[in-house]
Amino acid sequence: MSSPVTVWRHHKNIKNYLGQTGKVIVWTKVFIAPAGFEHEAPYFVAIVEFKDGARMPLQIADFEGEDLKPNQKIGCRKYHQTING
């Protein structure tokens, strides 16, 4: 099992995983977002494991919580939302 420190350390290499598929290990729904992300709440985040064993915390887009399942395959892509206002 990866420690939280190891998971976050891998996260700086996310660019190497764009376009790849990983599997959902665990997920949660965030209701109270940190500063700068309030407009996105509620949203889902998950620990995703890739083929090389790296695990990364990622925000889940285009899914509802009821649709997520353990070991579900998901793609890793860059997501950017612009807020007008």
Stockholm file with secondary structure:
# STOCKHOLM 1.0

chainA/1-85         MSSPVTVWRHHKNIKNYLGQTGKVIVWTKVFIAPAGFEHEAPYFVAIVEFKDGARMPLQIADFEGEDLKPNQKIGCRKYHQTING
#=GR chainA/1-85 SS CCCHHHHHHHHTTGGGGTTCEEEEEEEEEESSCCTTCGGGCSEEEEEEEETTSCEEEEEECSCCGGGCCTTCEEECCCCCCCCCC
#=GC SS_cons        CCCHHHHHHHHTTGGGGTTCEEEEEEEEEESSCCTTCGGGCSEEEEEEEETTSCEEEEEECSCCGGGCCTTCEEECCCCCCCCCC
//
